[in-house]
Amino acid sequence: NDSFLKAGFHDNAPVDKLLARPVAPPALVVSALPETARGFINAVRDNGSFRVAAAEQTLSPNPETAMSHQSFTNEPPTDFAVTEHRSTMSAALWRTVEQFGRHAPLVIAGRDVDTAARIESLNPSHHRQVVGTSAAADVAHVDEAVVAARRALPGWARLDVGRRGQYLWAVAERMRTRRFELAAWIVHESGKGWIEADADVAEAIDFCEYYARQAVELLAPRRVAVPGETNQLTRVPRGVAAVIAPWNFPLAILTGMTVGALVAGNPVIMKPAEQTPLVAAELMQIFRDVDLPAGVVQYLPGVGETTGAALAAHEGVDVIAFTGSRQVGMSLYRQGAEQSGTLRPSVKHVVAEMGGKNAIIVDADADLDEAVLGVMHSAFGFQGQKCSACSRAIVLADVYDRFLERLVEATRSITVAPAEDPGSVLGPLIDTAAVAKVQRYVEIGKSEARLALAGDVGALADEGHFVGAHIFADVPPNAVIAREEIFGPVLAVIRAGDLDDAIAFANASDYALTGGMYSRSPANLERARRELEVGNLYLNRGVTGALVGRQPFGGFKLSGVGHKAGGPDYVLQFTHARVVTENTMRRGFAPDE
């Protein structure tokens, strides 16, 4: 019985649970649900009933559920080894280049609104190349957007969760039909390579489908009846949501935060990053294509210090969903707590993901073939511009020299090229500010440690925002480059005398987002499970690439606040819980007039 073995060895189930009689999870019959919810479920499932997980996961999953098309599955990545896929992606890149110079106006209450001010979007791979422009919202536009969202709130909140979920499914399907085109815009505007850009689109699709499924279950009323009394817990939307998104996942994270709020019944004001307004404009167009009611989503690109600050301070905004820097995230959190309001007394709810200083421990008995590749890809994938990226490799002294030598040689072979080149492994940073920041930390690193590798990008440094991979050796665990988030291709390699030191070094951080360990020792892997202070721990694999539903993503300490993105309770944070209790022991009755 392989499920028995898996539960005991891999899942660490206790003996009494292993010996207990397997119990199938209870069936939930669609006919028992509200009419609109039935319509949603029947629209996306072929038969008339489905099963939901029991309150406590059983050891032997129901085979019908486990193997059925009914359960959520992640959108598969595009296989670019297939000639047809490579040709389609190349064609999409050329088609989108022909559209360079386009302009995206604001969208408020379903209307295009242009501004004299412009945000210019530049191609990170070719920094003199203008991808396009967008309008730039000011404080007055923020006021208009909030008014439009508040007008849309009653109708959207009343719409059954099943119907709201149908919109998310329609958005996901539209993304599938435009997958290569969306990936091409991501390549041009954010500097992601083909595989990373395609994964960005796939993750956006996953967020739509996963949250649509989750919301039907999470937002269903819960009743507890006792003799003489009924109690019902319901979920209601918080109100208007401001979504302030980053540039490094310009479609996936923007989509995830937006549809999570939408399916819970909250109208949304989308404020994309200044560097990637055109990818966000494509998402806004998809919302229009699926006939989302006017005013339910506003598209409001603008400068963070103006538009973002005005949204965060606005009394008409009830919840802020943010992904970005620690400095901005903490500022939003303070603002949310300070805004008591005069017209609508409330404390803003803030959902914030704010980065990390992530470490991978390489144990003395680790498979160095796997560890070298895992650390390299985790550190330098998308140029280290992921909040989950590995920026510290903590290596046990017994294998330190061998690991470092092999890591340097492997990294030296990385192909540096513009993002549109299918062979590119290391592409550009997002903008000149990012280049300057990385170069500043490289200089700091030279004063703190030994520079083992400084990747040469040659003439690409003039063509785009290119900086080579940098590896620092013999880094003190309290060095600046070992403590501060750099967000670029800079890796600090730290020597640890033993596993106690390695774990202590890893945990000595303001952040607690991702972490990992390469080891062949079950005991040491178990210590990592117990003791490493991170929200997402990866054992014997890289620390980036969390999948929706499989690896809900998010951390603690100063890495963020709120439920994990792509997790089973993410949607709940966009709602308030209400309980209605009724005394059913009536005395007589009141006849209808």
N, C-alpha and C positions, 0 to 999 in steps of 0.2 A: 504494500500500500504506500505509494510514493507520497501521498498527501500526509500520511502519518509520519513518515521520515522527515519530510520537509518541515512539518510543524514542530517536531522535536528538535531538529538540528538547526534549521535556519531561523525559525520564528521563536525559538526558545519557549515553547508552550510548556506549562507545568504538567507533571505526570497525571494528576487527576483529570485534567482536561483531555489529555491524550487518550485515556481509557474510557472517557465518557461516551455515551451513545451519540453518534452523529445526528444532528437535527437539521432538517432543511429549513431555510428561511421562510417566513410566512408569505403567502401569496397576497398581492394587492390587486383586486379586480377593478378594471377600468370603469365598469358600469357603476361602481360605487362613488366615483368622483363627480365633481360638478361638470355640467355639460361642456363648457368651454375647455376645461382641462382634458375631458375625454377627447374632444376634437383635436387638441394638440397632440396627445399621445397617439391616437389612432392615425394621425397624419404622418407620424414618423416611425410607427411600428406596424407590422403587418397583421398581427393577430390581436385578439381581444383582451388579453391579460398579460401582465408582466410581474416580475418579482423584484422586490426591493430588499436591500440588506437588512438583516435583523439588527436589533440594537447592539448585540455582541456578535462579532463575526464567528461563524461556525468553522470548524476545521475542514470539513468536506463541503466545498461549495456545491450548490445545486448545479448539476451538469447542464441542464437546459439553459440556466442563466449564464453560466460561464462561457458556453460555446455559442450563445445566440447573438445574432446581429443586433439584438435589442440593447446590449450593454455598450457603454461608451468605449470607443477605440480611438487612439490618437491618429491624426492625419499622417499618413506615411510620407517620408521625405522623397523628393524627386531623385531618381537615380540618373545622374548625369553621365554615367558610363554608357547609357543608351543613346545611340546616335540621334534618334528622333528628338529626345529631350534636349540635347545640346543644340540642335538646330533650332528648335522652338525658342529656347532661351536667347540664342544669338539674334534671332529675328525680333524678339521682344525688345532687346536692348537697342537695336537700330530703330525700331518704330518709335520708341520713347525719345531717342535722341532727336528725331524729326519734330518732336513736340516741345523741344527746349525753347524757353522764352515765354511759355504760357503764364497766365496770371490767375490767381485764385482769390476771389473776393471773400469777405466774411459771409456767413450764412446765419441770419437771425430771423426767427419766426418763419422759416421757409423762404425768405427773400434774400437775394444777393445784395450785399451792402459793400460798396467800395470806399476806399479811403485815399487821401492824397499821399499819406505815408506808405512806404513799401518796405517789405522784408525781402531781401535778395537771397536766394538759395544758390549756393555755389557747390560745384562738384568737388568733393575732397580729393579725388584722384587727379583732377586737373583744375587747380584753384582759380584759374582765369576764366573758366567755363561757367556761365550762368545757366543753371537748370531752369529757373523760372523765378517768379515773384509771387508774393501774397500780400493782401491788404494787412494793415497793422492796426489792431483795435486800440482805442484809447479808453479813458474812464467812462466817457459817455456811452460808448458801445457796450461796455460791461453792464451799465445800468439797463440798456435796452435788452440785452441778452437775458438778464435776470428777470426782467418783467415778462419777456416772452416765455421763459421757462416756467415761471409761476402761473401764468395763464394756462399753460398746457398741463400743469400738475394734476388738477382734479380729474380730468378725463383719462389721463394715462394711468393714474393710480387706481381708478375704478376698473380699468380693463383687466380681465381675468389673467392670471399669470400664464395660463396656457396660451392665450392669444399673444401676450408679449413674447413668450418663448418662440412662437411661430415666426415672428420678425427676426429673431436671432438665427433661426435655422435658414431663413431666406438670405440673410447676410452671409452666412457661411457658404451657402451654395453659390452665391454671386462671387465670392472670393475664389472658389474653386475654378469657376469658368474664366477668371481673370488672373489666375495664379502667376503665370510667367510675366505678365505685364506689371503686376504689383511688385514682384520680385525685382524686375528691372528698375522701377522707380526707386526702390530701396538701395540697389547697387549705386545708382547715380547720385542719390541725395545723401546717403549716410556712409558710403564707402565700404559697405559689406560685400564680401565675395559671393559667388553664386550659391554655394551651399548654405552660408549663413543667411542670405537674403531669402532663399526658399524656405528655410526653417522659420523665419520670422512670419511668413505668410501662413505656414502650417500651424504655428502656435496661435495665430489670430483665429483661424478656423476652429481650433480646439476650444478656445475660450468660449466662442459662441455656442457650440454644441454642448459643451460640458455644463456651462451655467444654465442653459435652457433646461437641460435634464434635471439638474440639481434643484432649480427653483420650484419645479412642480412638487417635489417632495418637501423641500424645506419650508415653503410658504403655505403649505396646506394647513388648514385649521386643525388644532389638536383639542380633543374633547375629553374631559374627565367627568363622569357622572357618578354621583352617589345618591342614595335615597333622599329625595326632597331637594336636590340641588344639582345644577349643571354648571360646568366651568369650561370655558373655551378660550384657548390661547390663539391669537391671530398675529400676523405680522403686517405692519403698515409701512409705507415708504417714509423715509426721513424727510424728503422734500426735494429741493434742488441740489444737484451734485455738480461741483466743479472738478473737472478732471485735468490735472496738470501733468503732462506726459514728458518723457525724456526722448532724446534723439537716438539712443543706441539700439532701441527696439521700436522703431518709429511706427510700425503697424501693430505688432503683437501687444505691447504693453498698453498703448492707447486704446486698442480694441478691448482688451481684457478689463481695464478699469471702467470703460464706458458701458459695455454690455452688462457687466456685473451690476452697475447702478440701474441701468434701464430695466432689466428683467425683474428687479425688485420694485419697480414702479416709480422711479425717480427720473424726471427730466434731467438732461445733462448739458453742461456747457463745456465743450472740448477746447482746451488751450494747449496746442501742440508746442513742441520745442521750436525755438526760432530757427534752428538749423534744418528742420525737416517739415516745413509746412505743407509741401506738395503731396507727400505720402498721406498726410492727414486729410488733405483735400480729396484724395481718392476714396478714403473711408467715408467722408461726408457724402460723396456722390453715391456710394453704395447704399447708404441709408436712404437717400432720395430714391434710388432705383427700386427699392423694395417698398416704397410708399409709406415710410414711417411718417406719422402725422406731423404736420408743421409745428415747430416749437418744441418738440420733444428732444431734439438735439440741435444745439447751436455750434457753429464752427467759428472759433474766435482766436486766430493766430495773433500774436503780439509779443512785445518785449516783456520779459519776465518781470523786470523791476516796475513796469507800469501795469500791464494787463494782469499778470499773475498776482501782483500785490493787491490790485483793486478787487479781483475775484475773492481772494482770501479774506479781505476785510469787509466784504459786502454783507449787510444784514440779511439779504434775501437768499444767501447761500447757506444750506444746512449741513452739507457734508463735503469735505475736500478729499479727493483721492490723488495722491502725489507719488511720483517716483523720480528721484534725482539726488542732489547732493545733500549731505548732512546739514550744511549750513542753512540751506533753504528749507529743508524739512523741519528742522528745529524751530525756525522762524514761523512757519505755518502752524506748528503745534502750539507755540506761545500765543499766536493771534487767535487761534480757535478757542483757547481757554479764556482769553480776555474779552471776547465779543459776547457780552451778555445781551446786547440789543435793547433798543427802546421800543421799536414798533413790534418786534417779535422776540421776546426774551428767550434766549436759548444759548447753549454752548455748542459750537460747531464740532461735529465728529470728524476726526482726522485719521485717514488711513495713509501711512507714509512708509515707503521703502527707501532707505537712505545709504545703501552701499555696504562695503565690507573691506577687510584686510585679511584675505583668506589664505589659510596655510594647508599644505599637504605634508604629512609626516612620512618619511621613507625609512622604514624599519631596517634593522641590520640583516634580516633574512628576506627582504623584499625581492620580488622578481624585477631586476633592474631593467630588463627589456620593456616591461609594462610601465614601470615607474617613470622612466625617462620620457616615453611618449606621452604618458598621462599628464605629467607636469608640464611638458613643453606645450601641448595643445591647450591645456587649461590656462597657461600663462600668456600665450601669444595668439590664441584664437581671437579673431576680430581685434587684433592689436592690443589685447588686454583691456579693451573698453567694455567689459561686462562687469556688473557689480559682483558677479559670482567668480570672477577670474582669480586664479592662483597668483598671489604676489609674494608669497613666502614659501620656500621649500625648506623644511626642517629635517635634516638628514642625520641619522645616527653615525657616530664617529667611525665605526667599523667599515662603513661603505661610502663614507663622504667623498674621498678622493676619486674613487672609481665612478661614482654617480656623477660628480661634477664634470669629470673629463668627458664622459659619454653625453651628458646633457649639452655641453658646449658644442661638441662636434655635431650632434643632431640638429641643434638650433642653427648652426652655421650653414646648414644645407637648405634652410627655409627659402622658398622662392618669394621675393619681394616684387610686386607688380601692381599696376592699377586694378581696381576692384572688378572692372569689366572683363579682365583677362581670366579665362577659366582656370588657368594654372596658378593664379595668385593664392598664396598662403598668408602672407603678411601684406596688408594693404595700407591705406592712409589713415591717419588720425582725422578727427572730424573737422578741425579748423585750426587757425593759427594760434589761438589761445591754448589749445590742447598741446600743440607742438612746444610752445614756450614753457608750459608747465612741466612736461616730461623732461625737456632739456635742463630745466632748473633742478629737478630731482636727480638727474644724472650727475650734475656737478656736485650736489650734496653727497651723493653716493661715493664719488671719488675721494671725498675727504673722510669718509667713514669706513670704507671697505676696499677690497681689491676688485677692480674691474676685470672680469674673466672674459667677457665678450662684449664688443661694441659693434653691432651689425652695421654694415655700410650700405646705404641706399643709393649712392652715386648721384646721377643727374636727376633722379626722381625727387630729390629734396627740393629742387627748383620747380618741378612740374606740379607737384601736389604736396599734401601735408604728410610727408613720409618721414618716419624715424625708425631706425633699425632696432632689432631686439637687443636688449642689454641684460647681461647677467652679472650680478655682483656676488663675489665669494667672500667667505669669512666675515659675514655681516654680524655685528653684535646684535643680540635680540632686542636691545632697546634703542637701536639706531633709528634715525628719522625715516629712512627708507624701509625700515621694518615695522613702523608704526602707522605712518600716514598713507591714506589712499592716494595712489598716483594716477590710476586710470589710464595706463599706457603700457607699452611693452618693456617693462622693467621688473626683473625678478631678483629678490634677495634670497640667497642660499645661506642657511644658518646651520652651524655644526652643533649637535646635541650629544652630550656624553652618554646619556642613557634615555630610556623612554620617559622616566619621570621628568627630566629636563625638557624633552621634546613636547610633552603635553603642557607643561607649565609655560613654555615659550608660546605655544599656539594659543593658549587661553589668555595670555597677557596682551589683550587687545581691547579697544573700545567697542569693537564690532563683534557680531556673532551671526554671520550669515552662512557661508559655506565653509566646509573643511573636509579633509580626507586623510586616509592612511593607506599606504601600500605595505602589506605584511603577509607572511605565510603562517603566522602564529595565531591560532584561534584565541588564545588568552589575551594577546596584545590587541587584537581586533575587538575583543569584548571590552577591554579597558577604554578603547577609543569610543565605543558606543556609550559607555557610562560617563566618561569624563570630559570629552571634548565639547566645549560650549559653543555650539553652532546650531542654526535652525535646520540646515541641510547637511548631513554627513554622508560622505561617499567613501566606500571601502573598496580598494583595489580597482578603482576607475577614476576618471577625471572628475573635476568638481563643477563643471559647467554643463549646460544642456538639460535642465530640469524639464520634464514633460508634464503637461497639464493632466491632473488626475492621478498620475503615477508618482510624481514627486512634487507635491504642493510646495510652493517656494516662498520663503521669507525667513527673517531672522529676528533677533532680539538684541538686547543692549542698545547701542546706537545705530544698529542696522535697520531699525524700523519699528512701527507699531501697527497692529491690526492683524487680521487673520491671513493665512497664507494664500497667495494668489494661486489659482488653479486647484484649490482645495475644497473639501466638502462643506465648509462653513463660510466661505468667502462672501457669498451673496448676503448672508445674514447681517453683515455690518452696515448695509445700506438700509436697514429696517429698524423700526421700534417694535417691541413686543407689547401687546395689549392682552389683558385677561378680562373677560366678562363673566361674572358669576350671577346666576339667577336662582332665586328661591322658587321652587316649583310646588311648594305646599300652599296652593292658593286657597283662599276662603271665598267661595262663590265665584262669580264671573261678571265682567262688565260687558253688557250686550252692545253690539255695534249700533251706532246712531243711524 
